[in-house]
Amino acid sequence: MSGVSLRDVVEGDLEALFEHQREPEANQMAAFSARDRPAFMAHWTKLLANPEVITKAIVLDGALVGNLGCWSSEGERLLGYWIGKAWWGQGIATQALRLFLAGYPARPLTAHVAKHNPGSIRVLEKCGFLAIGEESVDDEHGHVVELIYRLR
């Protein structure tokens, strides 16, 4: 998919990203609850102000379709991404992740994915991540099993 590109997230992207994270089917698939507008804006303002956090907008032919982030937590470098539901199943997340990995050499990278999210699992595996374990999480979604993937 040649029309996929990455750029830094800017404040003007936040409204579209807010709408993406509110999609009920996406929330269920990712086992992630949507934030309300004030919480979302506060979270992203904090992310954008932190030079240790990488925030990339995923753009398809000029349209903002998602985001990709990379951050440190408890000594691990973590990675996550979110594609608006209207663009699922088109290979956009895979292409965006490949672009990111080509320009970001730090390894290892770790990603957590809900076991019931086959699309995201395929993205990680296509990009060379290997399953290294799983953990059970009890949260507002009930009991969720997360698979842990790592790229060395």
Secondary structure as UniProt FT lines:
FT   TURN            2..3
FT   STRAND          4..8
FT   HELIX           11..13
FT   HELIX           14..20
FT   TURN            21..22
FT   HELIX           24..30
FT   HELIX           37..49
FT   TURN            51..52
FT   STRAND          54..60
FT   TURN            61..62
FT   STRAND          63..73
FT   TURN            74..75
FT   STRAND          76..83
FT   HELIX           85..87
FT   TURN            88..89
FT   HELIX           92..103
FT   STRAND          109..114
FT   TURN            115..116
FT   HELIX           118..126
FT   TURN            127..128
FT   STRAND          130..139
FT   TURN            140..141
FT   STRAND          142..151
//
